[in-house]
Amino acid sequence: MKKKLAMLLCLVLLVTALALPASADNSAAWDGSVDTSWYSAEAKTFEISTPAQLAGLAAIVSGEATGISTDSFKEATGIKADNFNGKTIKLTADLDLGGVKAADGTWSGPCWKPIGNGSAKPFAGKLLGGGHKISNLFFDKSKSTRTQNVGL
């Protein structure tokens, strides 16, 4: 009897584990927020560990961040931005950007804004992934003015 009960319990656990999708815990997925609290114009090396911080990098490079002081890039161009020239960004964790692919192949979720904007506001720093991955990036080109040189 104990053997049958143990087998039944194992079967229930196996079925439960198979029924949960791999992305069932999406609690760390990006919600569209932007975090620039890690930024200092004087620093040369930065660590990014959350999707919101990566979105903050995009906002700073694009000149869309608020409440930060920028470096000589603003003085040279008049744009409140930092192109991170001579600076290094290090990813310290895997980042889930919250995009969801539906059964029909369409994507939805928080819309990613690329880091930089072609030659107008380029990212000129180094981005070191450190073996970490960025997943579930959703970008809706139809809602963006950025039509060329769109990358991360």
C-alpha positions in Angstrom: 0.0 0.0 0.0 2.8 2.4 0.9 4.5 1.6 -2.4 1.3 2.5 -4.4 0.8 5.7 -2.5 4.5 6.7 -3.1 4.1 5.9 -6.8 0.8 8.0 -7.0 2.5 10.9 -5.2 5.5 10.7 -7.7 3.0 10.7 -10.6 1.1 13.7 -9.3 4.4 15.6 -8.8 5.6 14.7 -12.3 2.3 15.8 -13.9 2.3 19.0 -11.9 5.9 19.8 -13.0 5.1 19.1 -16.6 2.0 21.2 -16.6 3.8 24.4 -15.4 5.3 26.4 -18.3 9.0 27.2 -18.0 8.2 30.9 -17.6 5.6 30.4 -14.9 7.6 32.5 -12.5 7.7 35.7 -14.4 8.1 37.8 -11.3 11.5 39.1 -12.4 10.2 40.1 -15.8 10.4 43.7 -16.8 7.3 45.8 -16.2 8.3 48.7 -18.4 9.8 50.8 -15.5 13.1 52.7 -15.8 15.8 52.9 -13.1 18.7 55.3 -13.4 19.6 55.3 -9.7 22.8 53.3 -10.6 24.1 56.1 -12.9 26.9 58.6 -12.0 28.4 60.8 -14.7 31.8 60.5 -13.1 31.9 56.7 -13.0 33.6 54.6 -15.7 32.2 51.2 -14.8 28.6 50.3 -14.1 26.8 47.1 -13.1 23.3 46.3 -14.3 21.3 43.6 -12.7 17.7 44.4 -13.5 15.7 45.0 -16.7 14.6 48.4 -15.3 18.3 49.4 -15.0 18.9 48.3 -18.6 16.0 50.4 -19.6 17.6 53.2 -17.7 20.7 52.8 -19.8 18.6 53.2 -22.9 16.9 56.3 -21.5 20.2 57.9 -20.6 21.8 57.3 -24.0 18.7 58.5 -25.8 18.5 61.7 -23.7 15.1 60.7 -22.3 16.2 60.2 -18.6 15.0 62.7 -16.1 16.6 63.8 -12.8 20.2 62.9 -13.7 23.3 65.0 -14.4 25.2 64.0 -17.5 28.8 64.4 -18.6 30.6 66.3 -21.3 28.4 64.7 -24.0 25.7 67.3 -23.0 28.2 70.1 -23.1 29.4 69.1 -26.6 26.0 68.4 -28.1 23.5 70.3 -26.0 21.6 66.9 -25.6 20.9 65.7 -22.1 22.4 62.3 -22.7 25.6 60.3 -22.1 26.8 58.1 -24.9 29.1 56.2 -22.5 32.2 56.7 -24.6 35.1 55.2 -22.6 32.7 53.6 -20.1 31.9 50.0 -19.4 28.5 48.4 -18.6 28.6 44.9 -17.0 25.5 42.7 -16.8 25.5 40.8 -13.5 22.3 38.8 -14.0 20.1 37.3 -16.7 17.4 39.8 -17.7 13.8 39.0 -18.8 12.4 41.9 -20.7 8.8 40.6 -20.3 7.9 40.0 -23.9 5.4 37.2 -24.4 5.0 35.2 -27.6 1.4 34.0 -28.3 0.5 30.7 -30.0 0.0 32.5 -33.3 3.6 33.9 -33.2 2.7 37.5 -32.3 4.5 39.2 -29.4 3.2 41.5 -26.7 4.4 43.0 -23.4 6.4 46.1 -22.4 7.8 47.6 -25.6 11.6 48.0 -25.5 13.2 51.3 -26.5 16.6 50.5 -28.0 19.9 51.8 -26.4 20.9 54.7 -28.6 19.4 55.9 -31.8 21.7 55.2 -34.8 24.2 57.9 -35.5 22.1 60.7 -33.8 22.5 59.4 -30.3 24.8 56.3 -30.4 25.8 54.0 -27.6 29.7 54.3 -27.7 30.6 52.3 -24.6 31.3 48.6 -23.9 28.6 46.2 -22.9 30.0 43.1 -21.2 27.4 40.3 -20.9 29.5 38.2 -18.6 27.7 35.1 -19.9 24.3 36.4 -19.0 21.3 36.4 -21.4 18.7 39.0 -22.2 15.5 37.3 -23.1 11.9 38.0 -24.2 12.7 41.4 -25.8 9.6 42.9 -27.5 10.1 45.8 -29.9 7.2 47.2 -32.0 8.8 48.9 -34.9 5.5 50.4 -36.0 5.4 52.5 -32.7 9.0 53.8 -33.0 10.6 56.6 -34.9 13.8 54.5 -34.8 13.8 52.7 -38.1 17.5 52.2 -38.8 20.3 50.6 -36.8 17.9 49.2 -34.2 19.7 46.9 -31.8 19.6 46.2 -28.2 
